[in-house]
Amino acid sequence: MAWRDRLRRGAVIPAHPLALTARRTLDERRQRALTRYYLAAGAGGMAIGVHTTQFEIRDPRHGLYEPVLQLAMEELRASDAVKIAGVVGPTPQAVREAEFAARCGYDAVLLGLGALRKASTDELLAHVRTVAGIIPVVGFYLQPSVGGRILPYAFWRGLAEIDNVVAVKIAPFNRYQTLDVVRAVADSGRDDLALYTGNDDNIVADLLTPYRFAGRTLRIVGGLLGHWAVWTRQAVRMLDRIHALIAAGGGVDEDWLSLNVEVTDANAAFFDAANNYRGCIAGIHEVLRRQGLLEGTWCLNGDETLSPGQAEEIDRVCRAYPHLADDEFVAAHRDQWLR
């Protein structure tokens, strides 16, 4: 299946974490193991160089942006997974990163706009057109609390008119702003632009909901999620069940609503929602550490750690929702991925 078809059909796309040693240097062995895990779990794509990979990889002190993207591509090249690279910064930086991603073999880039906080809608759209002239673009609505900015309906309506924009990751963690994006795409008339949830606080409901605007019904077909960087095998099974349910025209019973609550509760612990997401990356690392895929929870920014009480919250949701976890799957294959 061609990558564009896979993207439009809908897939589990984990946002790839960064494996570090205790000295906060790249742990290449465990970084490769994570990529192998996601492929073995059935992920339909991967996003590397995004928020979950830590924006600090671009800092010249670390110089990890290009090495991390290259390392992932060495594992991904032979697969049919959708390969997405994160691109951020002002236009000159975004162009450099997009050109590198294209040379490296990535299919598309997830374009973050947090660095253009004062840009007008027209300036933002010009920025997107520039990058889309290099490589296909996945638009990105990132919540402000982790570096994004508010983006109006007019921006998303204009974005949908850019031919080489192939998808949108909707991650404002806000129902009103989510509807802005879906309505804009519906009003554009495009039927080839894939919608992906990044709303880790509402994953299941986003995927189950038919969105009706302008006489059209749109669906969010998959997820590009930091949350899906853990318990990935079960996420793949869940999305498969959702796709089958929708294809069969079945209704949604209350068990799906309960599942939405369970996934959101687990995410609150992993992402440290109680502390405005300060421990979100460390929380993902902690789950992977407990599974033996990471050695520790270290981040490039030494201030990014688990918040007080976050480990206990992770304990709680692991006990409460064992059916959401894939610990047995990981345990059975971990040594092979770490070879």
C-alpha positions in Angstrom: 0.0 0.0 0.0 1.4 3.4 -1.0 2.1 5.7 1.9 -0.5 8.2 0.9 -3.2 5.5 0.8 -2.1 4.2 4.2 -2.3 7.7 5.6 -5.8 8.3 4.2 -7.0 4.9 5.4 -6.0 5.7 9.0 -3.1 4.4 11.1 -1.6 4.3 14.5 1.4 6.7 14.3 3.4 6.9 17.5 5.4 10.1 18.2 8.8 8.6 18.7 10.6 9.2 22.0 14.3 9.8 22.5 16.4 7.1 24.2 19.2 8.6 26.3 21.9 7.3 28.6 22.4 8.5 32.1 24.9 11.0 30.7 22.1 12.4 28.4 23.7 11.2 25.3 21.9 9.2 22.6 21.4 5.5 23.4 21.5 4.2 19.9 20.7 0.6 20.9 17.6 1.5 22.7 16.6 4.1 20.1 16.6 1.4 17.5 14.7 -0.9 19.8 11.9 1.6 20.1 11.5 1.9 16.4 11.5 -1.9 16.1 8.9 -2.1 18.8 6.5 0.2 17.0 6.9 -1.7 13.7 6.4 -5.1 15.4 3.3 -3.7 17.2 1.8 -2.9 13.8 2.1 0.9 13.8 1.2 2.2 10.3 3.7 5.0 10.6 6.1 6.9 12.8 6.8 10.6 13.6 10.4 11.4 14.5 11.8 14.8 15.5 8.5 15.9 17.1 7.6 17.1 20.6 7.9 13.6 22.1 11.4 13.3 20.6 12.2 16.6 22.4 12.6 19.8 20.6 16.1 20.2 22.2 17.6 17.7 19.7 18.0 20.8 17.5 20.2 22.6 20.0 23.7 22.8 18.7 25.0 21.6 22.0 23.3 18.2 21.3 23.3 18.2 17.5 20.9 15.2 17.5 18.2 16.2 14.9 19.9 14.8 11.9 21.4 11.7 13.6 18.1 10.7 15.2 16.2 11.1 11.9 18.9 9.1 10.1 18.9 6.4 12.7 15.1 5.9 12.5 15.3 5.8 8.7 17.8 3.0 8.8 15.2 0.9 10.7 12.2 2.2 8.7 13.5 2.2 5.1 12.5 -1.4 4.3 9.0 -1.0 5.9 5.8 0.4 4.3 5.2 2.6 7.4 4.4 6.2 6.8 7.6 8.1 7.6 7.1 11.6 9.1 9.7 14.0 10.3 9.1 16.9 12.6 9.9 20.3 11.3 9.8 23.6 13.3 11.2 27.0 13.5 11.2 30.2 11.3 11.0 29.7 7.6 14.8 29.4 7.0 15.1 26.7 9.7 12.0 24.9 8.5 13.3 24.8 5.0 16.6 23.3 6.1 14.9 20.7 8.1 12.4 19.9 5.4 15.2 19.6 2.8 17.1 17.2 5.1 14.0 15.1 5.7 13.4 14.8 2.0 17.0 13.8 1.3 16.8 11.3 4.1 13.7 9.6 2.5 10.9 10.8 4.7 7.4 10.8 3.1 6.1 14.0 4.8 6.8 16.5 7.6 4.7 17.4 10.6 5.0 21.2 10.5 5.0 23.0 13.9 4.2 26.7 13.9 5.0 27.6 17.6 8.0 29.7 16.6 5.9 32.0 14.4 3.8 33.3 17.3 3.4 36.9 15.9 2.9 35.9 12.3 -0.4 36.7 10.6 -2.6 34.1 9.0 -1.3 35.1 5.5 2.3 34.8 6.8 1.7 31.4 8.3 0.1 30.2 5.1 3.1 31.5 3.1 5.4 29.6 5.4 3.4 26.4 4.9 3.4 26.8 1.1 7.2 27.2 1.2 7.7 24.0 3.1 5.1 22.2 1.0 7.1 23.1 -2.1 9.8 20.8 -0.7 8.0 17.9 0.8 4.3 16.9 1.6 3.1 18.6 4.8 1.0 17.4 7.7 -0.5 20.4 9.3 -0.3 20.6 13.1 -2.5 22.2 15.7 -0.4 21.9 18.9 -1.8 23.0 22.2 -0.2 26.2 23.6 0.8 24.7 26.9 3.5 22.7 25.2 4.6 25.3 22.6 1.8 25.7 20.2 -0.3 28.8 19.4 -4.0 29.5 18.7 -4.8 29.1 15.0 -8.1 30.4 13.6 -10.6 28.8 11.2 -9.3 31.1 8.4 -5.8 29.5 8.7 -7.2 26.0 8.5 -9.4 26.9 5.6 -6.4 28.3 3.7 -4.3 25.4 4.7 -6.8 23.0 3.1 -6.3 24.8 -0.2 -2.6 23.9 -0.3 -2.3 20.9 -2.6 0.7 19.3 -1.0 -0.8 19.4 2.5 -1.8 15.7 2.9 -3.1 15.5 6.5 -3.7 17.5 9.7 -2.8 16.4 13.2 -5.5 18.0 15.5 -4.0 18.4 19.0 -5.3 21.6 20.7 -6.9 19.5 23.5 -9.9 21.8 23.0 -13.2 20.8 21.4 -14.0 24.2 19.9 -10.6 24.4 18.2 -10.9 20.8 17.0 -14.1 21.7 15.3 -12.5 24.7 13.7 -10.1 22.4 11.8 -12.7 19.8 10.8 -15.2 22.4 9.6 -12.5 24.2 7.6 -11.6 20.9 5.9 -15.3 20.2 5.2 -15.8 23.7 3.8 -12.8 23.3 1.5 -14.4 20.3 -0.3 -11.3 18.2 -0.1 -11.8 14.5 0.3 -8.1 13.5 0.1 -6.9 15.3 3.3 -6.5 12.8 6.2 -7.6 14.0 9.7 -5.6 12.6 12.6 -6.2 13.1 16.3 -3.5 14.4 18.6 -6.0 15.1 21.3 -4.6 12.6 23.8 -7.4 13.6 26.2 -10.2 12.4 23.8 -8.7 9.7 21.6 -11.5 7.2 21.3 -14.3 9.7 21.0 -12.4 11.5 18.2 -12.0 8.3 16.3 -15.6 7.2 16.7 -17.4 10.5 15.9 -18.9 11.4 12.5 -18.3 15.1 12.0 -21.1 16.6 9.8 -20.5 20.0 8.2 -21.4 21.6 4.9 -23.5 18.6 3.9 -20.5 16.3 4.3 -19.5 13.7 6.9 -15.8 13.6 7.8 -14.0 11.3 10.2 -10.7 11.4 12.1 -9.2 8.2 10.7 -6.2 7.7 12.9 -3.9 9.1 15.5 -0.4 10.7 15.6 0.1 10.6 19.3 2.6 10.7 22.1 0.2 8.5 24.0 0.6 5.8 21.4 4.3 5.7 22.0 3.4 3.4 24.9 1.1 0.4 24.9 1.2 0.5 21.1 0.2 -3.0 20.3 -3.1 -2.5 22.1 -3.6 0.9 20.4 -3.3 -0.9 17.0 -5.9 -3.5 18.0 -8.3 -0.7 19.2 -8.0 1.3 16.0 -8.6 -1.9 13.9 -11.8 -2.5 15.9 -12.9 1.0 15.4 -12.3 0.9 11.6 -14.3 -2.4 11.5 -17.1 -1.0 13.5 -17.4 2.0 11.2 -17.2 -0.1 8.1 -20.0 -2.3 9.3 -22.2 0.7 10.1 -22.6 -0.3 13.7 -23.7 2.0 16.5 -21.5 2.9 19.5 -22.5 1.4 22.8 -21.6 2.6 26.2 -18.6 0.3 26.5 -16.8 2.5 23.9 -17.6 5.6 26.0 -16.2 3.9 29.0 -13.1 3.0 27.0 -12.7 6.6 26.1 -12.7 7.5 29.8 -10.1 4.8 30.6 -7.7 5.9 27.9 -8.1 9.5 29.0 -7.4 8.6 32.6 -4.3 6.7 31.7 -3.1 9.6 29.6 -3.6 12.0 32.5 -1.1 10.0 34.4 1.4 9.6 31.6 1.1 13.2 30.5 1.0 14.7 33.9 -2.2 16.7 33.3 -2.4 17.6 36.9 0.8 19.7 36.6 0.0 21.3 33.2 1.9 18.5 31.3 5.3 19.3 32.9 6.1 15.6 33.1 4.6 14.5 29.8 7.8 13.3 28.2 9.2 11.8 31.4 5.9 10.0 31.9 6.1 8.3 28.5 9.7 7.4 29.3 8.6 5.9 32.7 6.2 3.5 31.1 8.8 2.4 28.6 11.4 2.1 31.4 9.1 -0.2 33.3 8.8 -2.4 30.2 12.6 -2.5 29.9 12.7 -0.6 26.6 14.4 2.4 28.1 17.0 2.5 30.8 15.8 5.7 32.5 13.5 8.7 32.1 16.3 11.2 31.3 15.5 14.1 29.0 17.9 16.5 27.4 16.5 19.3 29.5 17.4 18.2 33.0 14.4 20.1 34.4 12.0 17.7 32.6 11.4 15.0 35.1 8.5 13.1 36.7 6.4 15.4 38.8 5.8 14.7 42.5 3.1 12.0 42.7 3.2 11.2 39.0 4.9 7.8 39.4 2.1 6.9 41.9 -0.5 8.0 39.3 1.1 5.7 36.7 1.0 2.9 39.2 -2.7 3.5 39.7 -3.6 3.4 36.0 -1.5 0.4 35.3 -3.4 -1.5 38.0 -6.7 -0.1 36.9 -6.4 -0.8 33.1 -4.2 -3.8 32.5 -6.3 -4.5 29.3 -4.9 -1.3 27.8 -1.2 -2.4 28.3 1.0 -4.6 26.1 3.5 -5.7 28.7 3.4 -9.3 27.7 3.9 -8.5 24.0 6.9 -6.3 24.9 8.4 -8.9 27.3 8.2 -11.6 24.6 10.1 -9.6 22.0 12.2 -7.0 23.9 15.5 -8.9 23.8 15.1 -9.3 20.0 14.5 -5.6 19.6 17.5 -4.8 21.8 19.9 -7.0 19.9 
